[in-house]
Amino acid sequence: MSKLNQDIQASHKILSLLEKANDHAEHIIDMLPGVFLIINEHGDILRGNIESTKVFDLSYEALLRTNVSELLRHEIWLLFRHYFHALVKNPSETSIKFELSLSDNHGILTEHPYYWHVRKMEVGNGAEGNLYVVMGEDISQLRESENRLLNVFSSIPLGILTIDETGAIEDSYSSYLECLLGCSNFEGRQFEEVVFDPIMEDLTRAEQQGIKNIYACLNQEESQFLLHVDSFPKQIFYYRDDKKQNGKYLQISYKPVNYEGVIKRLLIIIEDRTAIIEAEKEQQRAQVIEKQSRAVYESAIRDPLTGLYTRLYMEKSVLNRFGESEDEEPLKTLILFDIDHFKRVNDTYGHDVGDVVLKDVSAAILQEIAEQDVPIRYGGEELMVFMPGDLNQGMALAERIRVGVESLSIVVDEKNIQVTISGGVAAYREGEDLKQLIKRTDQLLYKAKEQGRNQIIVAD
């Protein structure tokens, strides 16, 4: 085979491969989603994809005989032409992106928002001049999602806004924000001016510095936000025009929006916490009143010297706990103590020392009794314990207290004073009143004293 024939065959193979490659490229273009057009500088359509014929409701042949201006409503075409000519006339620009609605000539009812990307092709056409790829994507669903999100923002009781890298309010997503701040028309105004200026005099120096730190972290790396965020004002008492009586407690949170590691926006959420804080204050006031009332009540029912309950408390509360009690465990046993030779202590050392002895003996009683037991200072040096336990348990408790008092070492003015106690233990009898129970127990106490003191006598 001559070299000429070989060259011809090789050329045919190359052309065949190019045709296949072109067919493959055409197939890829036809499969592209959205609008895909190749146009010249005048807007004439030289190539399109299948989706474009569906969007514009044209056959492929009709699409290729059409100018872009014929596909768009006049007002939309004027805007499209403005962006397109800016690209054509600027040799240094290679592409441009913008958003425009797309509709046929039936009117705005058929419009859908589209995101457009027009790119200059690297290879031009000698006859047509530079060629341009026009790609359009229907973003209707995206806009619907955004609108649903905005409706959600508008319905929740939160003020939501974003500030740009200069600190200006860029978007406010909730009409509730107007209720919170008592003003409107936020866009373009400085965040500091809207939120903090009306109350600047009430803010601490640290809070004022925190406002400066908000601005300092904008257009910076996220590390700057993390460094300063703890200093940002997070709870303020907000009011306008010196009307503090109408003020609100606002809680503010800050979320950075990063672009390539740099904070370009801050998402700010403002919540009205007035009702919660007022409720907390009311609860605190109620707790203070309750504490004060409790202190007054305790002073009335507690003996200030010994810390034991008073005789008044016994007469008002203890009697109801004998027999069957629905609210508290019923009392069953009474222990009655008397400090042995207490008059001698007062006569020898004075009443101040006698008070110390009373206090220490009472402390020994309090140390041994259980939570449900009721200790009473009945009068003078007579001390009582009412308890839910039976007679045997009462005897055991009384004996522990007696031993504890006997081991006390009471030192007053470098003098060591030893004291003992005597006691009687009796169980409640059905139908018996409090006076009768005390009388029986007192008789047992008297018997313990007669038999030599420093001992416990239990009822038979």
Secondary structure, DSSP 4 states (H G I P E B T S, - for coil): --HHHHHHHHHHHHHHHHHHHHHHHHHHHHH-SSEEEEEETT-BEEEE-HHHHHHHT--HHHHHT-BHHHHS-HHHHHHHHHHHHHHHT-TT--EEEEEEEE--TT-GGG-EEEEEEEEE-SS-BTTTBSEEEEEEEE-HHHHHHHHHHHHHHHHSSEEEEEE-TTSBEEEE--THHHHHHT----TTSBHIIIIIGGGGGGS-HHHHHHHHHHHHHTTSBHHHHHHHGGGS--EEEE-STT-GGG-EEEEEEEEEEEETTEEEEEEEEEEE-HHHHHHHHHHHHHHHHHHHHHHHHHHHHB-TTT-PBPHHHIIIIIGGGBS--SSSPPB-EEEEEEETTHHHHHHHH-HHHHHHHHHHHHHHHHHHS-TT-EEEEEETTEEEEEESS-HHHHHHHHHHHHHHHHT--EEETTEEE---EEEEEEE--TT--HHHHHHHHHHHHHHHHHTTSS-EEE--
